[in-house]
């Protein structure tokens, strides 16, 4: 079974660590990357193709879901 690939994007490292711990406790989920802000997320998405992104919409540097979606074009 191929795991469901996830990217975590949050400017709080403890939040990302907690989410990673919870998600990786399941065999069907795999965290393939983490981003600290919106620009880092966009750069990461140039190299990985997750099935899902868990996104904090109030991150620094390109915050907000609307701006994120607009930048993905």
Helices and strands as residue ranges (DSSP letters): E 4-9, H 13-23, E 29-35, H 38-44, E 52-55, H 65-72
